[in-house]
Amino acid sequence: MTETTTPTESRQPAERTPAGESMLTATGITHRYGELSVLQSVDVEIPSGAVTAVVGPNGTGKTTLLRILLGQLTPSEGSVAYTGPAVDRPIGYLPQQPSFRPQFTAAETLAFYGALLGREVDTHAALDRVGLADAAARPVDALSGGMRRLLGIAQSLVGEPPVVVFDEPASGLDPSMSTRAFEILSERAAAGTAIVVSSHDLGLVERFADRVLVVHDGVIAARGSPRELMAETETESLWDVYDAVVHGGNQ
């Protein structure tokens, strides 16, 4: 029975504070599109105070897993339970291609999302957190693609949701902006938020993630901290881990 309850720099990652209690728990998740099985009996726990990165080749179930965790998609089998605090916005979300009203300014965009929650947003502080304070009065259609993605990160954090899911937050960003995006995720995790991030930038994942889930062929093929995964595979970088898990170490 299906039940959904919702709402490179360093090769040696620093030790981080252990994660807290589980905020999202997925149990026995299987999902099929017709005869095609995309996920098979996947179990995942998303803890507070940690960055959990989901990596893997395209077409192996990452996006489907994210959508199920978000409650946007009901699994064919299994369940997802949100066990965090009862709040107006339990889960924030940054899609791969965030879309905003082009005539709104950056500040008006965040105020709009706050109004949907019945909250007044400190737009200056929210924009300053992502490095867009100077663009507060700029219309969305005058922002660069990278700036829109940073605005999307700010939007996903409106209301301080206990869980935030980021789908490729560094996509389209230059190296400095990409690093800043992951720094923001790490800062929110340090404040107790449960962060889930899908990314192809293994250097940034190695540097900032507390836990990594390698999705391959519809299952979690490997899981652990970057340091643990490197030790298990006797490799020196998360890219080498990925290569070992996904390609068997051969390219």
N, C-alpha and C positions, 0 to 999 in steps of 0.2 A: 504494500500500500504506500502510495506517495503522499508525503505531507511536507508542505513548505511553510515555514513560519518566518515572516519577514516584516517586515516593514517594507683613472685606474691608476688609480694612482698607486695604491699600496698592494703589494703581493701578500702581505700579512695583515689581514683585517684585525682591527683592534677588538679586544674583548669588550663586550657590552653588557649592560644590566640585563639579567634574565627577564624573559617575558612574563606577563601576569596571567590572569585568568582568561579562559577562552571567551570570546565575544560572539563568534560565529562557529557553529559546528555542522559540518556536512558529513552525513553518514550514508555509506552504500550508494553513492550517487552513480547512476547509470543513465545515459541519455542517448536516444536514437533518433535519427532523422530518417524515417521510413525504415529500410533494411540496414542502413548504415549506423553502426554503433560508434559514437564519438567519445563517450566516457564509459568506463567499465568499473563499477564497484569502488569508487573513489571515496576515501575518508580524509577529511581535512579539518583542522582546528586553526582558527585565527585568533591569536592571543592579543590582549591589550598590551600597550607599551612596546610594540615590536613592529619592524618592517618585514613583512612576509612577501618575498618576491616569487612570482610565477614565471618561469622561463620554459622555452621549448620551441621546436620548429613550428612554422605556420601550418595550420590545418590539423594540429594534434589535440585540440580540445581546450586550449587556454581560454579563448574568448567564451566558449560555452560554459566553462567552469565559472568564470567571472560573472556571467549573466545569471547563473543559477544562485551563486552566493548573494547577488544583488536582489534576487527575487523577481527578476525580469523574465525568467524562464523556469517553468516547472519541470523537474527532472522526470524521466520515464520511470525511474525507480529511485528510492532513497528519500532522504529528508534533509532539510536545512533548518537549523534553529538559531535564532538570534537570542542571546542570553545576556545582553548588555542592559544598561539602565533604560527605563521607560522615558523616552524623550520624543519631541516632535519630529526630529529627523535622525533616526538611528544610524542610517548609512548615507554617507556622501559619495558622490561619483563623478569622476572625470572620464568622459568617453574619449575615444581616439580622436574624434573630430567634434569638439564642442561647438555648439551653435548658439549665437546670441542675437538679439535684435540689433541690427546694424546702426540704427539711429540713436540708440542709448549710449551714453558715455560709460566709461569703465565704472565710475562711481555709481551711476544710476542702475547699471546692471546688477551690482551687488546689493544695492538697496531694494531692487525689485525682488530678488531671491529671498532677502530677509523678510520682506512684506508677505511673501507666500507662507512664511512660517510664523507670521505675526510678531516679528522681531525687528528692532531697529539695529542696523548694522553700523559699526564704526568703520565706514568705508576707507578712511585714510589709513587706519591701522591695518585693515585687511589687505589693502593694495600695497602698503609699505612692506608687509610681510613677504610679498612675492616680487618686490622690486619695481612696482608700477605706480608708486605714489605720484611721480611727476606726470603720469598719463591719466590722472583721475578724470580730467575734463575732456579727454579725447574721445570722440565717437568710436564705437567698436569697429566700424568699417574703415577707420583710419589707422587701426593698429596693425602691426605686422603679424604674420602667422605665429611667430614665437611669442609675441606679447599676448595674443589671444589665448594661447595655451596657458600662459602664466595666469591670465584672468580666469581661465577655467579651473586652475588649481585653487585660486582664491574662492571661486564660487563653490567648489566642492567642500570647502571648509566652513561655509556660512552656517551658523547655528551650532558650531563645534560638535559635529556628529561623533559618536563613540567609535564608529568604524568608517573608514574612507577607502574606496577602491579607485585606483588610478590605472587606466589602460594606456600604456605607452606615454607617460607624462613628458618624456624628453624628446618625443618625436618632433622634428622640425626646429629644434632649438640648437643654437651654436654651443660649443663646448662649455663656455662659462655659464650660459643659461641652463644647460642640462645639469651641470653640477649644482646650481642653485636650486633647481627643481627637486633634486634628491636630498639636498640639505633641508629643504622645507619638510619633506616627508619624514626625515630623521628627527627633526625638531618636534614635529607633532607626535611621533612615537615616544620620544623622551618625555612628553607631557602626558602620556598615558593612552593615546589614541591607538587603535588597532589599524595598521596600515597594510593594505594589500596592493601590490604593484606588479603589473605585467610589463616586462621590458626586454628588448633585444640587446640593450647596452650592458653586456656582462661585466665590463669594467666598473661601471657605477653600481651595479648590483653587488659585486664583490666588495666594494668599498662601503656601501651603506646598508645592505640588508642584514637582518639578524637571522633570518631563516630563508631557505630557498627550496622551492618545490619545482623539480624538473618534470614537466609533463611530456610524455612521449607515447605515441600509439594508444592514447586514451586512458593511460594510467599514470600514477605518480611513480616515475621510474627511479627517483632519488629524492631524498629530503634531508635537511639538516642545515647547520650554519655553514657559511663558506669555508671556514676553517675545518669543520668536521668532514665536509665533502671532499676537500683536498686531501685530508688524511686518509679517508677511506679509499680514494682512487689513486693515492700516491702521486698526486700531481701538484703543480705549483701555482695554478691560477684557476679561476672559475671557468674560463674558456676551456682549459684542458679537461676540467670535470665534465663540462657540457659535451666535449668531443668524445670523451670516454663513454659517457652514458648514452648519447644519441647515436654516435657513429662507431662505437666500439674502439675508439682511439685511432681509427683509420680515416683518412680523407682522400 
